Amino acid sequence: MNTPPNQLQVRLGYTFRDQSLLETALTHSSFAVEQTGAEHNERLEFLGDAVLQILLSEALYRLYPNDREGVLSKRRSQLVNRSFLGQLTRKIGADACLRLGVQIYEGTAVH
């Protein structure tokens, strides 16, 4: 099937063995509030943030062997900021796959 989540998997070059994890990862809490029984991505986001920190820390540590901890931390924070990650989300087309609640979708921020 040629759905946005399937297209995303093609772009990533990775097929999820458990498609429900992909669905959960793409589900914002605002959608889950509106759709009874839908699981949202906040727990996966917590885990993903930690994994991303580790991977970036290791890469920066190896790429910049002479940088001190403060400089490495600043480099990492530039890579994990919301704006940069949002750009990456759009670049890979994940934004087209997100399941958002009506208020988020219509541009009204709900937190």
N, C-alpha and C positions, 0 to 999 in steps of 0.2 A: 504494500500500500504506500502511496506517495504522500503521507501526512507530514506536517512540519516536524514532529519528533523523529520520524524515520529519516527525513532529509537531514536533520541535525546529526543523527548517528552516522550517516554517510559522510558528511563534512568532517566529522571528528575521526572517522576511520575506526570507529568502535561501535560494536553492537552490544547493548546491555543484555546480559543473560536473564536478568530479572527486570522485565519492562515496567513493573510497578515501582521500582526504585527511580527510574527515569521520570515516570509520571509524578511521583512525589517530589522529586528534585525541581520539577517545573511548576509546582503548585504553590502559589503565594498564600499566606495565611488568610488574606481577605477573601479568596475564592473558597477556602475550606470553611469559613464561617457561613458563607451563603449556600454551600453544597454539603448538606449533612452527610457525614461519613467520609468525606474527602480528607486525606492526610496531607498536611502542608510540609514545606521544606525546611522549617526552622531547625529541627534536630540535625538534618543532613548538612545544613549551612554551618552549624557549630562544628561538626566534624570536618567539613571541607575547609573551613577557615584554618583549622589547626594543620591540616595536611599541606595547604598552600603555604603557610608560614614555614614549615619544615623544608619543603622543596625549594622555595625561594631562598631561604637562609643558606642552604647547602650550595646552591648555584652561585649565589653572590660571594660566599666564602671562597669558593674555588676560582671564580672569575676575577676577584679583586684581592689577591693574597696579601697586599701591603696595606689595605684599608683597616682602620681601627674599628672597634665595635660601634661607635656612634655613627660613623659614616655608613657602615653596612646597614645599620638600623634605619637610617634616613633613606637609603636606596630602596630597602624593602618596603618601607611605608609608602613610597611613591608608587610602587607596583601594586599594592593592595588597597589603594584608596578607591572609594566608591565610583568616582568618575572614570578612572582607568579601567576598572573591571566592567563598568557599564559599556565602555567602548568595545571591549573584547566580546562582551555578550552580543552586541549588535553585529560585530564583524563576523562571528561564527553563525549568526542567525538564530541564536537561542531566544532572542527577544520575541520572535514570531511564534515561539512554542509555549511561552509562559501562560499559565492559567491564572488570571487575575480576577479579583472581585470587581463588580460593576463600578464601585466608587474609585478604585485604583485605575481601572481601564478608562474611565471618563475623565481622569486627570485630577481627581480629588484625593489627596493623600490621606490614607488611613493607617495609623500606627497602633 
